[in-house]
């Protein structure tokens, strides 16, 4: 391993590509094969129960406005049908 002194610090650096750093020892790396991984493990089970939980918590924010809107629309349709019927015209236009 021929090398030279570092002109600034006087420390041996080694040849180009071999800068005097020893190879790292005792480094363990673990991996799992891609065909052994389960990226969607528990997805469907969690989706069912998570959807149920979220709907249960939001029902009081969504249902009352829909019930009120349905009741108002139903009243308006019935009132319109009554006013456009023969008895409704006679009751409302009795002054003419």
LINHUNOR-V586394 format. One record per residue. N is the residue number from 1. PSI is psi in whole degrees, -180 to 180 (NA if undefined). Layout:
BEGIN
<<N & PSI> <N & PSI>>
END
This chain:
BEGIN
<<1 & 85> <2 & 141> <3 & -173> <4 & 167> <5 & 146> <6 & 124> <7 & -28> <8 & -50> <9 & -18> <10 & 24> <11 & 140> <12 & 126> <13 & -25> <14 & 176> <15 & 167> <16 & 131> <17 & -16> <18 & 79> <19 & 25> <20 & 0> <21 & 126> <22 & 160> <23 & 143> <24 & 137> <25 & 152> <26 & 43> <27 & 120> <28 & 134> <29 & 138> <30 & 144> <31 & 163> <32 & 143> <33 & 141> <34 & -30> <35 & -5> <36 & -12> <37 & 151> <38 & 85> <39 & -23> <40 & 25> <41 & 122> <42 & 7> <43 & -48> <44 & -40> <45 & -46> <46 & -36> <47 & -41> <48 & -51> <49 & -33> <50 & -39> <51 & -43> <52 & -45> <53 & -44> <54 & -39> <55 & -40> <56 & -36> <57 & -20> <58 & -4> <59 & -36> <60 & -15> <61 & -23> <62 & -45> <63 & -48> <64 & -43> <65 & -36> <66 & -39> <67 & -44> <68 & -43> <69 & -39> <70 & -43> <71 & -43> <72 & -42> <73 & -40> <74 & -43> <75 & -43> <76 & -40> <77 & -46> <78 & -40> <79 & -41> <80 & -43> <81 & -38> <82 & -45> <83 & -26> <84 & 6> <85 & 169> <86 & -47> <87 & -33> <88 & -40> <89 & -39> <90 & -37> <91 & -40> <92 & -30> <93 & 31> <94 & -21> <95 & -24> <96 & NA>>
END
